[in-house]
């Protein structure tokens, strides 16, 4: 099976459509790691598009806040303004969809999906120090996570050596810049190793690359392909301006921060 792994869409319709266009024909099922809404200008169309795809899905912290399961007290001012704007712009039916999203972890095929981590859906896994204990605990050989908006992840081999993915310019990733797929990095997964993999963020990447991110996991071939794709950033930013969303949230998109 080939799984299209999407995370942190954040109401970015142009970004989502660009990912789906690039992924077309390359996957059999869709997986969504949460944060469908929050920050961006198109919560309703993005919810509707995701529902059409019938993904295996879990909720993210912004989904929880936007539908009122949690208040947005732990968010910064800009995120809180966007949360209230999102809540006010969604119909009861779409708010109910967000409210009914299951909490991770969830099992999909032979892997697990989480928003933050298996221990805490709001945890940020930013470095090997945080990833290693989770890798040692996990009972699946591969777990997909989101929340950090950083494409890549962590691995632990059978000898207990941990690594950060991607390791720039080093194995096991190969760069296929010239491929018609656009920008893709391939991670060949090694039997006996454990992996925590982040597909990156569709709607608000924070790794310095503004382009939309996603991944495709082929469990039979034991391979993850990481993709980046340009989208109509100006259109998204214009909608945000019209909606009166905070300028820092609009500007950060072009910096990938
Ligand atoms: Zn997020």
Boltz pocket constraint, residues with backbone or C-beta under 6 A from the ligand:
constraints:
  - pocket:
      binder: B
      contacts: [[A, 8], [A, 10], [A, 34], [A, 35], [A, 60], [A, 62], [A, 147], [A, 148], [A, 149]]
      max_distance: 6.0
